[in-house]
Structure formats: structure tokens, C-alpha cells
Amino acid sequence: AGRRGRVTGRGRPIVVGEVLFDEMPNGVRVLGGAPFNVAWHLAAFGLHPLMISRVGTDEAGDEVLAAMEAWGMDTSAVQRDQAHPTGTVRVELDGGEPTFEILPDQAYDHVDADCAARSISGEVFSILYHGSLIARGEVSRSALERVRGEAGARAFVDVNLRAPWWNREAVLSFASRSTYLKANAAELELLMGSPDRGAGGLFRTECGLDTVIVTRGENGAVVFGSDGTYEAPSPTKVEVADTVGAGDAFSAVFILGLVMGWSTEQTLQRALEFAAAMCTVTGATTRDREFYLKFEEMEWW
């Protein structure tokens, strides 16, 4: 899917983080992990992202690589691990809202820094996206720091505060060395200790960020940027299958807008539209290429 090669000259995105399987309550296993979801969508939109992650030398790892290859994704930076399994998360739904049981010591916790550095050598990247879960263990955190230091790209941090796998100091450390940060309203409140609607602007100033994006579920989202504050409501209500991956869908299109040079207003509205559409399918990704074509037909380019 997508018009390959249209970002020539801008550099492609680099995505660092977990790839795993979400085990849904109905027994369905869906490929997931916030960074993987973002990379999947970016690939569908033709941005040819480089995904840096690690999977086991197990059947699930084989399935990850096969799915990526079938989708036209670059698998060159996905490492294999003989000692640790491909990541798994058990998802429970309560009124359509997900809760997650994230298993410890998975393959993505052991991304090798030297291999990761080799995978980005000689390339130009536009945006470096990562979340906070990849930094929960020392090995992958070191690899992430190495890539951040050598990629030469603007950093986009997507806060995913999954207890007990995060700490405030680490998140603030990444934020203060980034250009963009996205969080939902509850996550921002945890970081700032304040439910105030203007907390995103204060957080942006305190961390020296260019842009803070705060998603608010059914209430839309707001962007606190260096050139002002932009707010947009959610699109017309859709028939929700589940909200798993909605935030990742939002992030992917926001990154698409940054790479393509859309205005902040366009980027925000289109990110909300795509996130709402993602809520109509089960799980955080879809292998239906037609799902993406309708957005290309809306003259986004």
C-alpha cells in the first residue's frame, strides 16, 4: 500500500521499540507494540520506515518477519534472540477500553546496541520515533541511547506509561532531549501531577520541547507548539470495535504530517480521523490495504 518513494530527499522515519503479539480476549493474536504499529502504518502510507527491534528465534518471531515482508517493510534491523521469546501482551477489554498485562524479559528488552548502530550507518532519517517501554531494561535502553545519538534525526517520544514498566525520571530525560512528545491526558497528569488543560504547554516549556501533543480520547486532541496552541474535536462517532492502537494510529499520521510538511491544523485533524477509523477494526493493525487507500483518496498528498 502507499506510493513508494514519495519521501525521497526528506529521509525516512526510524522507529525503535517493541514488536509483540497482543493476545485479545476472544483468542485472536494480533501483531502489536506501539512502535511496531506506528511503523506498520507508516509503511502503508509509503514512508518506508526502518524498524529497530528484536524477536525470538521462535515461531512467533518467524511470523513477525513474514508479516513485515508481506507488507513490504524493511526487516534488516529486526534482530533475532536465541535466549528470549518474542514479546507477548495479554489484552483485556472493559467497555471497549484495553488493559494490558505486559510480560517481563522479552526479546525486545535485549536489542543489541552495536547491531542497531550498524543498521543506521550511512542513512539519512527524518524522524526518530520511540516510546517509553523499550527503555524499561538496561540493554535496550543503551541501544536506544546509541541510536538517538547517531541517527541525527528529530526525536518523537510517544509516552506509554504501563505500570510498573516506567519511571518519571527516565521519561523526563528522554523528553528533555526530544523535539516532539505525545501523551494522553491521563499520562500527562501522571507526569505533571496536574489535570489542568494547559499542563501540556507548561510541560513543553519546562522540558524545552518544540511540540507537545495531548490526546483526549472522545474529546479530540490539542497541540501545544512553539507557534501556538491548536485544538480539534474527535471526528463523527464511529462504531467502535476496540480502541487498541488508536493512539499509535494518531502518532503515525502525525509523523506523516511532519515529514510531508502539512500545517499543524491539517496534521491534527487527519491524525484524529485515522485514529477514529482504526477504532472500527479489532486490534492495533490491519492487513487490509483497502483500509489505507481511502485516506490516500482524500487528497492528503
N, C-alpha and C positions, 0 to 999 in steps of 0.2 A: 504494500500500500504506500501511497505517497509518491511525490515526484522526486526521485532520487537526484541528488546533486545540485539542488537549487540553493544550497547554502555555501557554495564554493566561494572562497575568499573571506568568509566570516569565521571559519574554524568551526569544527563540530563540537557538540557538548561532550563532556566526560562525566560519567556517573560512577560514584564509588559507594559500595554498600552491599547489603544483604540481598541474596536471592534465595527464596524458600517456597515451600508449599503451604498455603492456607488450607487447613482441613476444616471444611464447613460442617455445620450441624447435620445436614442431610447426607453426609458421607462423601460429598463431592470434594475432590482435591483440586485447588486452583493455584496456578503459579502466582507468586506474590513477592512481598517485600517491597517497601516503599520505593527504594531506588530502582529495583527491577521494574516496577510498574511504570515509573517515570520513563525509564529507558525504552520500555516496550512502546509506550505512546509516542515518544519522540521518533522512534524508528518508523512507526506507522505514518507519521507526518513528514518523513523524508529527511530527518536531520542526521541520520547515521551516527548515533552516539557510540562512544566507547564505554562499555560496561566493565568495571573492575570489581571482581568478586571472587568467591571460592566456593566450590561444591565438592561433595564427596565422590569417591570412586565407587559409587553405588548406583543402583537402578534409577533413583531419583535424580542423581547428578546427570546421568545419561539423558534422562527425559528433559532436563533443563536445557542442555546443549542442543538437543534435537529440536526443541520448540524454538529456540533462538535462531537456529539455522533455517528452519522452515519459514520464520518470519522475516528473514533477511538481515538478521542482526550480526554484528561482529562479535565472535566468541573468543577472539585471540587473547583477551585479558582476563578470561574466566579461568582461574586456577583449579586444579584437582587436588584433593586431600585424601590420603590413604588412611588417616587416623581418626577423622571426624566426619560425621554424617552430613549430608545435605540438609539445610535448615528446614525446620517444621514449626508451624504455629497453629495451635488449636483455636478456632474462632467460635464463639458463642454469640447468638443474637438475642437481644431483648428489645422487642418492639422495633426491630429493624436496625437497631444500633449495635455495633460489634464490641465485644470484649475479647481480649487476646491472652492466651497462655503461651508465652514465648519461652521455648526450651533453651537451656544453657549449653555452652561449649559446642557450638555448631561449626561447620566448616567455614562459614563466613567470618567467624571470630579469629581465623588464623590466616588472613591474607598476608602473603609474603611481600615485604617492602621492596626487596630487590627486584622481584618479578614484576611488581606493579610499576616500579620506576622504568624498567626496560620497556614496558608496554606503551609508555607515553613518549619515549625518546624520539625526537625529531619531528613531532607533530605539533600543530597549532590548534588550540582549543578556545572556544568562545566562552563557555560557562562550565564551571565545575560544580556539580550538584552532589550533595550528600546529606544524610540525616544524622541523628544522634545515636541510633542503635549500634552502628558499625564501630563506634568509639567505646563500647562498653568493656572491651577487653584490651589488654596492653598490646598484643600482637597486631591486630587490625588497626588499632589507634595509631600505632607507629607507622604503618603503611599509609594510612590516610594523611598523616602529617607530611610524610615524604612526598606524596603525590601533590598535596596542596602547595608544597614548597617548590616543586619542579614544573608543575603544569603551566604556570604563567597565565592562569585564567581567573576571571571574576568568580568568586565563590558564592554559591546559593545554598544556604543551610535551611533544611526543612526540619523543624523541631518535631520529633515524635517521642513524647515523654511517656514511656511504657515502664511503669514500676515493676521491679526495683532496678531497672536497667539504665538509669540515668542519674546524673548529679548536676546541680545548678552551676558549680564552678566550671565544669567541663563545657557545658553548653555556652556559658558566657565567654569562655576562652575562644571557642570557635566563632561565636557571633562577632566578637570584637575584631576579628581578622577577616571578616567577610564583607561582601557588598550588599547582598540581599539575605533576608531571613523571613521565613514563613512559619506561622504558628496559628493554631486555632485559639479562640478566645479563652478557653479553659487553660490551655498550655501557657499563654501569655500571663494569665493571672498567677499561675504557679511560679513563673519566673520573676514576675514583678511584685507579687504579693498584693495586687490591686485589681479589682474588677472594673476600674474606670475605663470608659470608652476611649479616652485619649492616651491610655497607657502605651499603646504602640508607638506614638510619637515620642514619648518620653524615653522609651526603650531604645528607639532609633538614635536619639541624641546621646544617651549615656554610653551606648556601645560603639558609636561612631559609624553606624551603618548608613548606606545610601538610602535603602528602602526596607521597610518592614511591612509585610503583608499579613493581615489578620483575617482568617476565615471565621464565619459566624453561623455555619450551618444554614438553616432555613432563612436566616436574616441577611444572607449575602456575604459581602466581604468589604474590607476597607484597606487602602494602600496609603501608608504614611511615607512620602517620598521627599527628596530634597527640594522638589519643585511644588510641593503642596500635598494636600490630602484628597484622596479620591474614594468615593463610596458607591457601591452598587448593590441593589437588592438581588435576591435569587431570581432566576427565570420563573416562568409559569410553572406551577407544581406539576410534577411528573408522577407516574405510577412507580413507586419505589420497590425494587426487588430487595436490595440492601444498600447500605452506604459504605461498604468496604471499598477502600481505594478512591473515594471521592476526592479527598484531599490531594492524593497523588495525581489524579487526572487534572485537577486545578493547577498543580505545580508544573506539570508537563506543558500545558498550554501557556502558562505564564512565561516559562523559559522560551517557548516557541516565539512568543511576542517580543521578548528581549533580543533574541537572535535576529528576528525578522525586522526589528525596528518599528513595531507598532506603537501607537500612542498608549499612555497608561490607561486611559479610559477604554480603548479598544481591547487591550490585553486583559483587563479586569473583567469586562463583560463576556468576552469569549471564553476565558477560563471558567467562569461560573456556568456558562452554557454547557461546556463539555463535561464539567463535574456533575451537573444535573443529569445529563444523558447517561453518564457512567452508572448512576444510581438505578437505572432501569434494567441492568443486567446483573446476574449473580457473580459475585467476586470482583476482584480489582482489575482484571484484564479480560479482554475478549479476543478470540481468534477470528472474529467476523470482520473481514476487511471492508465490507459494505458499511459497517458502523462508522468508519472514519471518512469514507468517501462523501457522505452527506455534508461534512464540515468543510471539505475542500470545495464542494459545490456552492458554499455560501460566500464565495469570493473573498476568502481570508487572505489570498495572495494576489 
